[in-house]
C-alpha cells in the first residue's frame, strides 16, 4: 500500500512539473516581435533651432525582431531591424517657413531577461544610416530651397517589456501575445553638412531650361538626442 501511494505521489508530482514546464515554455516561445514605436526626442544641439520651433521632436517607426536563444532560457537575445521617422517645422527670421525631417533605418540587438512571465527588463543597442532633409520656403512666395545629406546614427536604451499570456494554448494562436514596451535612452548622430539649392520646377521642360545654380551651405546639423519611446506590438 505504501509503495502504491508513493508511486502515485511521484506520478502526480511529475505530471504537475511537466505541466508547469509546458506552461513556462508557452510563455517564452514567441520568438518573433513586430510592432510600432513612438515618443519624444530631446535634442541636445542648438543647430536644429533654425529649422524647428522646439528642441523637443517626435519620432515614430516600425520594429521587427527575432529571438536567437532557446525558448526555455530566461534570457532572450533578439536581432532587430527597423526604421524611424522624425519631422519638425518652424520659422526663420520671419521670412522662411522651415522643415527638417530624418529617416533612420537601423539594425541592432536587444537583450531581455524574463524576470516574470509578464515582465522583461531589457537593454537595446542599434545603429544605421540616417537621411536628413531640410527645406526653406519663402513666405512671400518667391521660391524654396531644399537639400539633404546622409549621416550615421546609433542609439542605446534601457527598457521594460510587458507581455500578456498567449491567445490560446493550442492551435494557430498558441504563440501569439500582446507586448508593450517603455524605454529611455540616448541617440548619437554624427553631424552632417547641409547644403540647399532652389527647388527644381515640376515641369520637365522648365527644369531643363533653367540656369545652373550653386548650392548654398547652411552649416552642420547635429541630431543627437535623448529619448523616451513607447511601443506596442505582437509576439508570435
Order of alpha helices (4+ residues) and beta strands (2+ residues): alpha-beta-beta-beta-beta-beta-beta-beta-beta-alpha-beta-beta
